[in-house]
Amino acid sequence: MPGKTKFFLLLTAFLLTMCKSYANEPIAYRNGLSCRNYVDYRFFEWNGEEYSFYIAEEGADCTYMCPNGVTRPVAVSESVSTFYAASSEELDAQFCGVAAAPTATPTPADSPTPPVEPSPTSSPTRTATAAAVVTADPLLAETVSMCDLGGKLINFRLLEPATELTVENLEVLIADQESLCYINPTNPSLLTCTMPNDISFPARVVVSLDGAMVNDFLYSGVGCSIVTTPTARPRSYP
């Protein structure tokens, strides 16, 4: 068999399938962005027998309406983006070509100097002391590898695998509601948590360990969808 024919048959044994799963409803942000979250699944097929999971990439297809009424596309290729927290003026400057208006520095008006009143010498001076808040090293990388709105589960990526983490000393709040979490038994670099039924995005995530706050961030909801597991299907040949 010629070498080129063998090489062609070897390539046809691997068939790549791409499937992009979108969230049911778009998310509207205060700055004017409207985004539909998605998970881009990629599978490969070996000899037409079954599909095996290869990779899942999270992102969002967003639109932004400029002041002149023109709608601009905004592509977000990660689960966390600075676009969600940007002001409408910053988005106008980046996508609409509108320069941000300079901020004027207010000048205080001239006013007569009030007379200085002597303070009583007998009154003691009190000094307020602020309570110190101890914050431990961060536990989460503040990125999400999976968000299933159907199963109400979310995977947060840990900065380091924590197989010996005591979850009884861990407190996680998602959208100000308590969440039950555990170390993922299949991948110890993930913290799997439950999500509230009525969650809306962006949602605040606060994590405390042994009474000390270790993470406090906003999750935009990019990548959240109702996950449906692909099923194996035989391939027919002529």
Secondary structure, DSSP 8 states (H G I E B T S, - for coil): --HHHHHHHHHHTEEEEEEEEE-SS-EE-TTS-EEEEEEEEEEEEETTS-EEEEEEEEEEEEEEE-TTS-EEEEEE-SS--TTTTS-HHHHIIIII------------------------TTS-----------B----EEEEEEEEETTTTEEEEEESS--TT--GGGEEEEETTEEE-EEE-SS-TTEEEEE--TT--SSEEEEEEETTEEEEEEEE--TT-B-------------
